[in-house]
Amino acid sequence: MTKDFANIQACRKQVVKGRSLRIGSDGFLGKGFGIAITGIMLIGFCGTIFMGSMLKASLEEMGNKEMAKKELIQSQKRLLAEKTQLLAKGNFELAASDIGLYPVSPSQMKHF
């Protein structure tokens, strides 16, 4: 009851006829979709790497600016303290007398 298929040649291919879909992997449209998807994935990957490097550079720049800001604030505080010390009345008159200046008398003043 079993059929013997030994008499069929081994090199012959079986041909199956039917409706072909042009969207399959062998069709032009399928290859186009594959190329488009691969291209989009490559562009997305490169864009992700580029955005990551730009983000890293921006964060480093922000850190450097923050450090410079802290240094400037410390310098400003130091200069303000020095200014108040120099503008104190006793220190100002003492510094003026050291360089040979003296207060103006009322007779030396001219009113216009």
C-alpha angles and dihedrals in degrees: 000000000000118000120235112224095180093108093064113099115248096220097058117099122219111241116213115193123204144117114313121216114216092209096070126107092269095053127090093242093053092051090048091052090048093051092046094050092046090050092049091050092050092049090049092049093049091046091052092052091047094048091048092053092046091050091050092050091048092051091050090050091050090051092051092049091049091053091048090049091053091049091050092049091051090048091049092051091049092049092048090052090049091048094052089048092051094045094052107118097235094049092046094053092044091052091047093051090049091061093044103263122136135187119278117251119227091248091060094056120098122203118204 
